[in-house]
Structures are given as C-alpha cells and as structure tokens.
Amino acid sequence: MSTDAIVLLKEEHKEVRRLVRALEGADEGATEVKADLVSRIVEALTVHTFIENEVMYPAVRELVPTLERDILEAFEEHHVADLLCAELDAMGPDDERFDAKATVLIEAVGHHIEEEENDWFPKVRDALGRTELQAIGARMLEARATAPRRPAQPGALKKAADAILR
C-alpha cells in the first residue's frame, strides 16, 4: 500500500463514493439499510476530515504557502460536513429531515472531493516531491489509528470547536 498522501486521500474518497452510491440505490422504505449506510458515511467522513485537518492541511499550508486560500476554504467545507455529520449521527432514519440532511451532506462532500481531486491535489503534487508526500502520508496513517470515529468523540469535538473559534 502506498503511503503517498494524495493516494491515501483518493482511496478514502473512493470509499465514501461507494457508500454514497449504495445509499442512493437503497429502496425508499429501507430505513435500517439507510441508517447503516449513513452511519458508515459519517464514520468515514469523521476520520477523513480529522486526518486532513490535523495532518495534510497543516503540512501543505507550511510547505506551500501559495495554497493558503484553498486550505482555508477546505477547512470551512470540512466544518460544514462535520456539522451535518453530527446532526445525522444524532438523528434516526425516521426523522423527517434525515434523508434531506443526508442529501445535503452528499452534495457538499461531492463538491469538496471534486475540487480536491481536480484542482487542489494536482497543485500539491506539483509543489511537493514524492518523499514529502510519502512522509505526510505516513503521518496520516498514524493519525488514522487514533482518529475519532464518531462526531461526538473528543478529537472530533475539538476539531469542530477549533473551526468555530478560529
């Protein structure tokens, strides 16, 4: 398995997309299936945004100052996703706004992934060498081991508070 930071993040994006496709393909009345898929999406996104916020973005921010504006936008996009994840995590699939909130999360995350993969990642790859991306990726793998899995866990709550207080 590659430790290249961009490769690792693209793999996480691929998993989120797979879960989203499964959710979109779920039958209208399959509330338990939808609840499970949304729970898995929330977990994947909680881990993903934590790793990017704690490792990838700060590293790129330091090494490639010209991408500061992109990084600040990405922090805000993560903040929105984190809020929606926290709200969904506290809801049941029978809540009247569950499906609508999941749809908004999917749309926001889809936009974020497209921007990262089509615009931001190429800029980062051009600016950083293979060795730097592998070092960042190794730190990301370490962070993943202790990353929060649910929005209400301490690491995720700290990340949400940091976003509000910055």
C-alpha positions in Angstrom: 0.0 0.0 0.0 1.3 3.4 -0.9 1.9 6.0 1.8 1.6 8.9 -0.7 -0.8 11.3 1.0 -2.7 12.0 -2.2 -3.1 8.3 -3.0 -4.4 7.7 0.6 -6.9 10.5 0.4 -8.2 9.4 -3.0 -8.7 5.9 -1.6 -10.8 7.4 1.2 -12.8 9.4 -1.4 -13.4 6.2 -3.3 -14.8 4.5 -0.2 -17.1 7.5 0.5 -18.3 7.4 -3.1 -19.0 3.7 -2.8 -21.1 4.2 0.3 -23.0 7.1 -1.3 -23.8 5.0 -4.3 -25.2 2.3 -2.0 -27.2 4.9 -0.1 -28.6 6.4 -3.3 -29.5 2.9 -4.5 -31.3 1.9 -1.3 -35.1 1.4 -1.5 -37.2 4.2 -0.3 -38.6 2.3 2.7 -35.3 0.6 3.7 -34.8 2.8 6.7 -32.5 0.3 8.5 -30.2 0.0 5.5 -30.2 3.7 5.0 -29.4 4.3 8.7 -26.5 1.8 8.5 -25.1 3.4 5.3 -25.4 7.0 6.7 -23.7 5.8 9.9 -20.8 4.3 7.8 -20.6 7.6 5.8 -20.5 9.6 9.0 -17.7 7.4 10.4 -15.7 7.6 7.1 -16.0 11.4 6.9 -15.2 11.9 10.6 -12.0 10.0 10.2 -11.2 11.6 6.9 -11.8 15.2 7.9 -9.8 14.7 11.1 -6.8 13.3 9.2 -6.8 16.1 6.6 -7.3 18.9 9.2 -4.7 17.5 11.6 -2.0 16.4 9.2 -2.5 17.1 5.5 -3.7 20.7 5.5 -1.2 22.0 8.1 1.7 20.3 6.3 0.7 21.8 2.9 -0.1 25.1 4.5 3.5 25.2 5.8 5.2 23.8 2.7 3.1 25.5 0.0 2.0 28.9 1.3 0.5 29.8 -2.1 -2.3 27.3 -1.4 -3.4 29.1 1.8 -6.7 30.3 0.3 -7.5 26.7 -0.9 -6.7 25.3 2.5 -8.9 27.8 4.4 -11.8 27.0 2.0 -11.2 23.3 2.6 -11.3 23.8 6.4 -14.7 25.5 6.1 -16.0 22.8 3.8 -15.0 20.3 6.4 -16.6 22.3 9.1 -19.9 22.2 7.2 -19.6 18.4 6.7 -18.7 17.9 10.3 -21.9 19.8 11.4 -24.1 17.8 9.1 -22.4 14.5 10.3 -23.0 15.4 13.9 -26.7 16.2 13.2 -27.2 13.0 11.2 -25.4 11.0 13.9 -28.0 12.2 16.4 -31.0 11.5 14.2 -32.9 8.4 13.4 -33.7 7.3 9.9 -37.4 8.0 10.6 -36.7 11.7 11.3 -38.5 13.7 8.6 -35.3 15.6 7.8 -32.9 12.6 7.8 -33.0 12.0 4.0 -32.8 15.7 3.2 -29.8 16.2 5.5 -28.1 13.2 4.1 -28.6 14.5 0.6 -27.1 17.9 1.5 -24.1 16.2 3.1 -23.6 14.1 0.0 -23.8 17.2 -2.3 -21.4 19.2 -0.1 -18.9 16.3 0.1 -19.2 15.6 -3.6 -18.3 19.2 -4.4 -15.4 19.1 -2.0 -14.0 15.8 -3.4 -14.2 17.1 -6.9 -12.4 20.3 -6.0 -9.6 18.4 -4.2 -9.1 15.8 -6.9 -9.4 18.1 -9.9 -7.8 21.3 -8.7 -6.0 21.0 -5.3 -4.3 17.7 -5.5 -2.6 18.5 -8.8 -1.2 21.7 -7.3 0.0 19.9 -4.2 1.6 17.1 -6.3 3.4 19.7 -8.5 4.7 21.6 -5.4 5.8 18.7 -3.3 8.1 15.8 -4.1 7.4 12.2 -3.7 9.4 12.0 -0.5 7.4 14.8 1.2 4.0 13.3 0.1 5.1 9.9 1.5 6.2 11.4 4.8 2.8 13.3 5.1 1.0 10.0 4.2 2.9 8.1 6.9 1.8 10.7 9.5 -1.8 10.4 8.1 -1.7 6.7 8.7 -0.5 7.2 12.3 -3.3 9.8 12.9 -5.9 7.4 11.4 -5.2 4.9 14.1 -6.3 7.3 16.8 -8.8 9.4 14.8 -12.3 9.8 16.2 -14.9 7.6 14.5 -18.0 9.5 15.6 -18.7 13.2 15.7 -19.2 13.3 19.4 -15.8 11.8 20.3 -13.3 14.3 21.8 -11.0 14.7 18.8 -13.9 15.4 16.6 -15.4 17.9 19.1 -12.1 19.7 19.4 -11.9 20.0 15.6 -15.4 21.4 15.5 -14.6 23.9 18.3 -11.4 24.9 16.6 -13.3 25.7 13.4 -15.7 27.9 15.3 -13.1 29.7 17.3 -10.6 30.4 14.5 
